[in-house]
């Protein structure tokens, strides 16, 4: 037995939900302690206490000799000066130490050009000449002194005197730099921790990307596809952030690594904004929010042009500002998202708020505002991880609500179908009963009619009063027979058994036939063409016109004339080429009908109960006209009386029914 598509879909979603949570908690449980350990190195674990001092070269062209003559100001552990075109000089003083095999490590790993000036100690205890060693992603990885992910250099120290070296930084990225001195063992351990953290980080992100891809295959939802792209971009950004690309992918192409890093940064922001634009549109945000996101997206071509024309600094400054702008926009706009589920609504709000607060706290130091910590050196990693997890949880919750809504609709549909089947069964029983009842009533009515006719043939034997009574019996039988016919016709119409077949015919001839079949043809006054070619369903046309004529003759004053008019119209006012049959009669004792109810099933005005009827004739006219693509309406006309007494005002009321039908 095969599963229905909806059942298979629910099964796949349930499996995806199980594996999503299992993988998430597994990776999250391993990631948090690893990242905390890797991001916050222990100062006592082989790291030296050093003194740092700062001087800014506004021209960016000062030589070492000029830098040596400057006055340096005390510097914080991590230097943060924002996006600058000048050069940053850092003087680092290492106290006398017996430790050997010390390394200078420099972070972050996306700095362009880092120059380290140091002097070696000679055997006689004097200092040698200044030597220049270069690091940064503008220099090939293959030419590095130490093949480590971190910018690492050996440092020669003295057990009796302090050792001083200078670090000069020029970069298109933010002037954020952390210089430390540690033992080689500590540096290698630190790099191992970075690789472990990167592996776990990529594991979480790639698992989320894989699960998003599974969701996209199941749901075909564009948001899941964008989520896959965004997670993939997050993984790629992490690879560039920690220097893996320079070491393993492009060790001989430093310019390509630098441009690729800038491109990935801008591309990741572009994917983030594209995702949140679709997210805002999905949750019916205001149109100005979607347009604002769209304007942010338009900056990418300009950024790429700047990057690949060696002007990465303005592109990255613009990127940081666009990121802040999009975050602030999202934090304000998400309060206007149309999200009915309370849990999902507050999850979205908290996610946007947390991301915005994080970005404000972490991006401002990159712009030179506020103090910087080790975590600020790689600001995108943690917020991207948080965003990846929360985006997945939000979309998963949305899918869960969608699935629940689908299941609820299925249950309601099944209940409605069950109720419909029950009603159809009841209708079938009722129809059978009505059909049997109509058939059984027809036989005695036919007998009564036949007996009445036989008695009327011997009218000369009866008194005038008896003849009148026989006439009343005959009229009552005809009325009951008409009621039964209408009940049978309405039953066919409501059950869907009424079939139509348009044929080419003469509408004027059909109208004449209907008038001839009426109860009082002599009272009908017709106006219209002698012939009118049209495509009509003959049975429906005769039924509609017959009911209108019967209604006019029955509820107009006895002996009064009924005006019947047939006209053809070329179309217009939303109607195709059509014909109109107008039936106009004076108002009788029954009074004016209620225009709002006159076409309702079983409706009869209070005065109409003086005459036999079912309240089905006009209901039948309206529904048959709709079935044919036409319609019927009622109007009341007031006409002054020609023989009104002098000085008095009198008028007569007329009821006008207009039936229009397409004739092609």
C-alpha positions in Angstrom: 0.0 0.0 0.0 1.5 3.3 -1.1 1.4 6.5 1.0 -0.5 9.5 -0.2 1.7 12.6 -1.2 0.5 14.6 1.9 1.3 11.6 4.2 4.7 11.2 2.7 5.3 14.9 3.1 4.4 14.8 6.8 6.6 11.8 7.3 9.6 13.5 5.7 8.9 16.7 7.7 8.8 14.6 10.9 12.1 12.9 10.1 13.7 16.2 9.2 12.5 17.6 12.5 14.0 14.7 14.4 17.4 14.9 12.8 17.4 18.7 12.9 17.1 18.7 16.7 19.4 15.7 17.2 22.2 17.3 15.0 21.7 20.7 16.5 22.1 19.7 20.2 25.0 17.4 19.3 26.9 20.1 17.5 25.9 22.9 19.9 27.0 20.9 22.9 30.4 20.4 21.5 30.7 23.8 20.0 30.1 26.1 22.9 33.0 25.0 25.1 35.3 24.6 22.2 34.7 28.1 20.9 35.0 29.6 24.4 38.3 27.8 24.9 39.6 28.7 21.5 38.5 32.4 21.6 39.8 33.2 25.0 43.4 32.0 25.4 44.8 31.6 28.9 47.4 34.3 29.7 49.3 31.8 31.9 49.5 29.2 29.1 52.8 30.3 27.5 51.7 33.9 26.8 54.1 36.7 27.8 53.1 39.9 29.5 54.2 42.7 27.3 54.0 46.5 27.1 52.4 48.1 24.1 52.6 51.7 22.8 51.0 53.4 19.8 51.9 56.0 17.2 49.8 56.9 14.2 51.6 57.8 10.9 49.1 60.2 9.2 50.9 60.0 5.9 51.4 56.3 5.9 54.9 56.8 4.4 57.1 57.1 7.5 60.2 55.0 7.6 61.5 53.0 10.6 64.0 55.7 11.4 61.3 58.3 11.5 59.1 56.0 13.6 61.9 55.5 16.1 62.0 59.2 16.8 58.3 59.6 17.6 56.6 59.7 20.9 54.4 56.7 21.6 51.3 56.7 23.7 50.2 53.7 25.8 48.1 51.3 23.8 45.4 48.9 24.9 45.8 45.1 24.5 43.9 45.2 21.2 44.3 48.3 19.0 41.1 49.4 17.3 41.1 52.5 15.1 38.4 51.8 12.5 38.8 52.1 8.8 41.9 54.3 8.1 44.1 55.2 5.2 47.1 56.0 7.5 49.5 53.6 9.1 49.4 52.3 12.7 52.8 51.7 14.5 52.8 49.6 17.6 55.9 49.3 19.8 56.0 46.1 21.8 58.4 45.7 24.8 59.0 42.2 26.0 60.6 42.1 29.5 63.8 40.1 30.1 63.0 36.4 30.0 65.0 33.2 30.1 62.4 31.6 27.8 63.6 30.7 24.4 61.7 29.8 21.2 59.2 32.6 21.6 56.8 33.6 18.7 55.1 36.8 17.9 51.5 36.2 16.9 49.4 38.8 15.2 45.6 38.7 14.7 43.2 39.0 13.0 44.0 37.1 9.9 42.4 39.4 7.3 45.0 42.2 7.7 46.6 43.3 4.4 50.2 44.4 5.1 51.9 43.8 8.5 55.6 44.7 8.8 57.6 43.6 11.9 60.9 45.3 12.7 63.1 43.5 15.2 66.8 43.1 16.1 68.5 39.9 17.1 70.8 39.6 20.0 74.5 39.0 19.2 76.6 36.5 21.1 78.4 39.4 22.9 75.1 40.7 24.2 74.7 43.5 21.8 71.8 44.1 19.4 72.1 43.5 15.7 70.7 45.6 12.9 67.0 46.1 12.4 65.5 43.5 10.1 62.1 43.6 8.3 59.8 40.6 8.1 56.4 40.9 6.4 53.0 39.2 7.1 49.4 39.8 5.9 47.2 38.5 3.2 49.0 40.7 0.7 52.0 38.4 0.9 52.0 34.8 -0.3 51.5 32.2 2.3 54.2 30.1 0.8 56.8 32.8 1.6 55.9 33.0 5.3 58.6 32.3 7.9 56.3 30.0 9.8 53.6 28.1 8.0 50.9 28.6 10.5 47.4 30.1 10.1 48.2 32.9 12.5 50.7 35.6 11.4 53.6 34.1 13.4 57.3 35.1 13.6 60.2 33.9 15.7 61.4 36.4 18.3 64.9 36.6 19.8 64.8 37.7 23.4 67.4 38.3 26.2 67.4 36.9 29.7 68.9 40.2 31.0 67.4 43.1 29.0 64.0 43.9 27.5 63.4 43.2 23.9 61.7 45.8 21.7 60.1 45.3 18.3 57.8 47.4 16.1 54.8 46.4 14.1 53.5 48.6 11.3 50.0 48.0 9.9 48.4 49.3 6.7 45.2 47.6 5.6 42.0 48.2 3.7 40.1 46.4 6.5 39.6 47.9 9.9 42.7 48.9 11.8 42.2 46.3 14.6 45.3 44.4 15.7 46.2 42.1 18.6 49.9 41.4 19.0 51.0 38.8 21.5 54.2 37.0 22.4 54.0 33.4 23.4 56.0 30.2 23.3 55.9 28.1 20.2 54.1 25.3 21.9 51.4 27.8 23.1 51.1 29.2 19.6 50.7 25.8 18.0 48.1 24.8 20.7 46.3 28.1 20.0 46.2 27.3 16.3 44.9 23.8 17.0 42.1 25.3 19.1 41.3 27.6 16.2 41.1 24.6 13.8 39.0 22.6 16.2 36.6 25.5 16.7 36.5 26.0 12.9 35.7 22.4 12.4 32.9 22.4 14.9 31.6 25.7 13.6 31.6 24.5 10.0 29.9 21.3 11.2 27.0 23.2 12.7 26.6 25.5 9.7 26.9 22.8 7.1 24.5 20.5 8.9 22.0 23.4 9.0 22.6 24.0 5.3 22.0 20.3 4.6 18.8 20.3 6.6 17.6 23.5 4.9 18.3 21.8 1.5 16.1 18.8 2.6 13.4 21.3 3.6 13.6 23.0 0.3 13.3 19.7 -1.6 10.2 18.9 0.5 8.5 22.3 0.5 9.9 24.0 -2.6 9.9 27.2 -0.5 12.2 29.9 -1.8 13.1 31.0 1.8 14.7 27.6 2.4 16.7 27.9 -0.8 17.9 31.3 0.3 18.7 29.9 3.7 20.9 27.2 2.0 22.8 29.9 0.1 23.2 32.0 3.2 24.5 29.1 5.3 27.0 28.2 2.5 28.1 31.8 2.4 28.6 31.7 6.2 30.8 28.6 6.0 32.8 30.2 3.2 33.3 33.4 5.2 34.5 31.4 8.2 37.1 29.6 6.0 38.5 33.0 4.8 38.3 34.6 8.3 40.7 32.1 9.9 43.2 32.0 7.0 42.4 28.5 5.7 41.9 29.8 2.2 45.4 31.5 2.1 47.1 28.3 3.5 45.3 25.6 1.5 43.6 27.2 -1.5 45.7 30.1 -2.8 49.1 30.0 -1.1 50.8 31.7 -4.1 48.1 34.3 -4.9 47.9 36.8 -2.0 46.1 39.5 -4.1 43.4 37.0 -5.0 43.0 36.0 -1.4 42.6 39.6 -0.3 40.1 40.4 -3.0 38.2 37.2 -2.5 38.0 37.9 1.2 36.5 41.4 0.6 34.2 39.9 -2.0 33.0 37.2 0.4 32.4 39.8 3.1 30.2 42.0 0.9 28.5 39.0 -0.7 27.6 37.6 2.7 25.9 40.8 3.6 24.1 40.8 0.3 22.8 37.3 0.9 21.7 38.2 4.4 19.8 41.3 3.1 18.3 39.2 0.3 17.2 36.6 2.7 15.6 39.1 5.1 13.9 40.9 2.2 12.2 37.7 1.2 11.5 37.0 4.9 9.8 40.4 5.3 7.8 39.9 2.1 6.7 36.4 3.3 5.4 37.8 6.6 3.6 40.6 4.8 5.7 43.5 6.0 4.9 47.0 4.7 6.0 47.6 1.2 8.5 50.3 2.2 10.4 47.7 4.2 10.8 45.5 1.2 11.8 48.5 -0.9 14.4 49.6 1.7 16.0 46.1 1.6 16.0 46.3 -2.2 17.9 49.6 -2.1 20.5 48.0 0.2 20.9 45.2 -2.3 21.7 47.6 -5.1 25.0 48.5 -3.4 26.7 45.2 -4.3 27.7 45.9 -7.9 29.4 49.2 -6.8 31.2 47.4 -4.0 32.4 44.7 -6.3 33.7 47.3 -8.8 35.6 49.0 -6.0 37.1 45.8 -4.7 38.3 44.6 -8.0 39.8 48.0 -8.8 42.0 48.0 -5.7 39.7 50.2 -3.7 38.5 47.8 -1.1 38.5 50.2 1.9 35.5 52.3 0.8 33.7 49.1 -0.2 34.2 47.6 3.3 33.3 50.8 5.1 30.1 50.8 3.0 29.6 47.2 3.8 29.8 47.8 7.6 27.4 50.7 7.4 24.9 48.8 5.2 25.0 45.9 7.7 24.2 48.3 10.6 21.5 49.9 8.5 19.8 46.6 7.5 20.0 45.4 11.1 18.3 48.6 12.5 15.7 48.4 9.7 14.9 44.8 10.6 14.7 45.5 14.3 12.1 48.1 13.7 10.2 46.5 10.8 9.8 43.1 12.4 7.3 44.6 14.9 4.9 45.1 12.0 5.2 41.6 10.5 1.9 39.8 10.3 2.6 36.7 12.4 -0.4 35.2 14.2 1.5 32.6 16.3 2.7 34.3 19.5 5.7 32.0 20.0 6.9 32.6 16.4 6.2 36.3 16.6 8.3 36.8 19.7 11.1 34.5 18.4 11.4 36.7 15.4 11.4 39.8 17.4 14.0 38.5 19.9 16.2 37.3 17.0 16.2 40.6 15.2 16.8 42.5 18.5 19.6 40.2 19.6 21.3 40.4 16.2 21.0 44.2 16.1 22.4 44.6 19.6 25.2 42.2 18.8 26.1 44.1 15.6 26.0 47.5 17.3 28.3 46.2 20.1 30.6 44.4 17.8 30.6 46.5 14.6 31.1 49.9 16.3 34.6 49.0 17.5 35.5 48.0 14.0 34.5 51.6 13.0 36.8 52.9 15.7 34.1 53.5 18.4 34.7 51.8 21.7 37.1 49.2 23.1 37.7 45.9 21.4 38.1 42.4 22.8 39.3 39.2 21.2 35.8 38.3 20.1 35.6 41.6 18.2 38.5 40.5 15.9 36.1 38.0 14.2 32.7 39.7 14.7 30.9 37.9 11.9 31.5 34.4 13.2 29.4 34.3 16.4 26.5 36.4 15.0 26.4 34.4 11.9 26.2 31.2 13.9 23.5 32.6 16.1 21.6 33.9 13.0 22.0 30.5 11.3 20.5 28.6 14.2 17.7 31.1 14.8 16.7 31.4 11.1 16.4 27.6 11.0 14.3 27.5 14.1 12.0 30.3 12.8 11.5 28.6 9.5 11.0 25.2 11.1 8.4 26.7 13.4 6.7 28.4 10.4 6.6 25.0 8.6 5.2 23.4 11.7 2.4 25.9 11.8 1.8 25.5 8.1 1.7 21.7 8.5 -0.7 22.0 11.4 -2.9 24.4 9.4 -2.9 21.9 6.5 -3.8 19.1 8.7 -6.6 21.2 10.3 -7.9 22.0 6.8 -7.7 18.4 5.8 -9.8 17.4 8.9 -12.3 20.2 8.2 -12.4 19.1 4.6 -13.0 15.5 5.6 -15.7 16.6 8.0 -17.3 18.7 5.3 -17.1 15.9 2.8 -18.7 13.5 5.4 -21.5 16.1 6.0 -21.9 16.6 2.3 -22.3 12.9 1.7 -24.8 12.7 4.5 -26.7 15.7 3.0 -26.6 14.1 -0.4 -27.9 10.8 1.0 -30.6 12.7 2.8 -31.4 14.7 -0.4 -31.5 11.5 -2.4 -34.0 10.1 0.1 -36.0 13.3 0.0 -35.9 13.4 -3.8 -37.1 9.9 -4.0 -39.9 10.6 -1.5 -40.9 13.8 -3.3 -40.9 12.0 -6.7 -43.1 9.3 -5.2 -45.4 11.8 -3.6 -45.7 13.8 -6.8 -46.5 10.7 -8.8 -49.1 9.6 -6.2 -50.7 13.0 -6.2 -50.8 13.2 -10.0 -53.1 10.1 -10.3 -55.9 11.3 -8.0 -55.7 14.8 -9.5 -56.1 13.3 -13.0 -59.1 11.4 -11.8 -60.6 14.5 -10.3 -59.9 16.5 -13.5 -61.5 13.8 -15.6 -64.6 13.5 -13.4 -65.0 17.3 -13.5 -64.7 17.4 -17.2 -67.3 14.7 -17.6 -69.7 16.6 -15.3 -69.1 19.8 -17.3 -70.1 18.0 -20.5 -73.6 17.7 -19.0 -73.7 21.3 -17.8 -77.3 21.7 -19.1 -78.4 19.3 -16.4 -76.8 21.4 -13.6 -77.8 24.7 -12.0 -75.5 27.8 -12.6 -74.3 27.5 -9.0 -73.2 23.9 -9.5 -71.5 24.7 -12.7 -69.6 27.5 -10.9 -68.5 25.0 -8.3 -67.3 22.6 -10.9 -65.3 25.4 -12.5 -63.7 26.2 -9.1 -62.8 22.5 -8.7 -61.2 22.5 -12.2 -59.2 25.7 -11.4 -58.0 24.2 -8.1 -56.9 21.0 -9.8 -55.1 23.0 -12.4 -53.4 25.1 -9.7 -52.3 22.1 -7.7 -51.0 20.5 -10.9 -49.0 23.6 -11.6 -47.6 23.6 -8.1 -46.6 19.9 -8.5 -44.9 20.7 -11.8 -42.9 23.5 -10.2 -41.9 21.3 -7.3 -40.6 18.7 -9.7 -38.7 21.3 -11.8 -37.1 22.9 -8.7 -36.1 19.4 -7.4 -34.4 18.7 -10.7 -32.7 22.2 -10.6 -31.4 21.9 -7.0 -30.2 18.3 -7.5 -28.2 19.3 -10.6 -30.3 17.1 -12.8 -31.5 20.0 -15.0 -29.7 19.8 -18.3 -29.5 22.6 -20.9 -28.8 22.4 -24.6 -28.8 25.6 -26.7 -30.1 25.3 -30.2 -30.8 27.8 -33.0 -34.4 28.8 -32.7 -36.9 31.6 -33.1 -37.3 33.4 -29.8 -40.5 35.2 -31.1 -42.1 31.9 -32.0 -41.2 30.4 -28.6 -42.7 33.5 -26.9 -45.9 33.0 -28.9 -46.1 29.3 -27.9 -45.6 30.2 -24.2 -48.4 32.8 -24.4 -50.7 30.4 -26.1 -50.2 27.9 -23.3 -50.9 30.4 -20.6 -54.1 30.4 -18.5 -55.6 33.5 -20.3 -54.0 34.2 -23.7 -56.7 36.8 -24.4 -55.4 39.0 -21.7 -51.8 39.1 -23.1 -50.7 42.0 -25.3 -47.4 41.4 -27.1 -45.0 43.8 -28.7 -41.9 42.8 -30.6 -40.5 41.4 -33.9 -42.3 38.6 -35.7 -39.1 36.6 -35.8 -35.9 36.8 -33.7 -33.1 34.3 -34.3 -31.3 33.2 -31.1 -29.4 30.3 -29.5 -31.5 29.2 -26.5 -32.4 26.2 -24.4 -36.0 25.8 -25.4 -37.2 24.0 -22.3 -35.6 26.6 -19.9 -36.9 29.5 -22.0 -40.5 28.2 -22.0 -40.4 27.5 -18.3 -39.1 31.0 -17.4 -41.5 32.9 -19.7 -44.4 30.6 -18.6 -43.7 31.3 -14.9 -43.5 35.1 -15.5 -46.8 35.0 -17.5 -48.5 32.9 -14.9 -47.3 35.2 -12.1 -48.6 38.3 -14.0 -52.0 36.8 -14.9 -52.5 35.5 -11.4 -51.6 38.6 -9.4 -53.0 41.3 -11.6 -56.6 42.6 -11.4 -59.1 40.2 -13.0 -59.6 41.1 -16.7 -56.7 43.5 -16.8 -54.3 43.3 -19.7 -50.7 42.1 -19.3 -48.1 43.7 -21.6 -45.4 41.4 -23.0 -42.4 42.8 -24.9 -39.6 41.1 -26.7 -36.4 43.2 -27.7 -32.9 42.4 -28.9 -29.8 44.2 -27.8 -26.4 44.4 -29.3 -24.6 44.2 -25.9 -22.8 46.6 -23.6 -22.8 47.5 -19.9 -21.0 44.3 -19.1 -23.6 42.1 -21.1 -23.1 40.2 -24.3 -25.5 40.3 -27.2 -28.8 39.4 -25.6 -32.6 39.5 -25.8 -35.0 40.9 -23.2 -38.5 39.7 -22.3 -40.5 42.2 -20.3 -43.7 41.3 -18.6 -45.7 44.2 -17.2 -48.9 44.0 -15.2 -51.0 46.1 -12.9 -50.9 45.4 -9.1 -53.8 43.3 -7.9 -55.2 42.5 -4.5 -52.0 40.8 -3.4 -50.2 44.1 -3.4 -46.6 44.9 -4.3 -44.0 42.1 -3.7 -40.9 42.6 -1.6 -38.2 43.3 -4.1 -35.5 41.9 -1.7 -37.4 38.6 -1.3 -39.4 38.1 -4.4 -36.9 35.7 -6.0 -36.3 33.7 -2.8 -37.4 30.1 -2.5 -40.9 29.7 -1.1 -41.5 33.5 -0.8 -45.1 34.6 -1.1 -46.4 38.0 0.0 -49.1 38.1 2.6 -51.8 38.9 0.0 -50.7 36.2 -2.3 -52.1 33.4 -0.1 -55.6 34.1 -1.5 -54.4 32.2 -4.6 -52.9 28.7 -4.9 -49.1 28.8 -5.3 -45.8 27.4 -4.2 -43.5 30.4 -4.0 -41.2 28.6 -6.5 -42.0 30.2 -9.8 -39.8 33.3 -9.6 -37.1 31.3 -7.8 -37.1 29.0 -10.7 -36.9 31.9 -13.2 -33.9 33.5 -11.4 -31.9 30.3 -11.2 -32.6 29.2 -14.7 -31.6 32.6 -16.0 -28.3 32.5 -14.0 -27.7 29.0 -15.4 -28.1 30.3 -18.9 -25.8 33.3 -18.2 -28.5 35.9 -17.9 -30.6 37.4 -15.2 -34.0 38.8 -14.1 -34.9 41.9 -12.2 -38.0 43.6 -10.8 -39.1 47.2 -11.1 -42.2 49.1 -9.9 -43.7 51.8 -12.1 -46.2 54.4 -11.1 -48.6 55.6 -13.9 -51.1 58.5 -13.5 -54.7 57.4 -14.1 -56.3 59.0 -17.3 -59.7 59.3 -15.7 -58.7 60.9 -12.4 -61.2 63.3 -11.0 -60.6 67.0 -11.6 -58.3 68.5 -9.0 -57.3 65.1 -7.6 -54.1 63.1 -8.1 -54.3 59.4 -8.6 -51.9 56.8 -10.0 -51.7 53.1 -10.6 -48.8 50.8 -9.7 -47.4 48.4 -12.3 -45.0 45.5 -11.7 -42.4 44.9 -14.4 -40.2 41.8 -14.6 -37.3 42.0 -17.1 -35.7 38.7 -18.2 -32.5 39.0 -20.2 -30.7 36.1 -21.8 -27.6 35.8 -24.0 -28.7 34.8 -27.5 -25.4 33.6 -28.9 
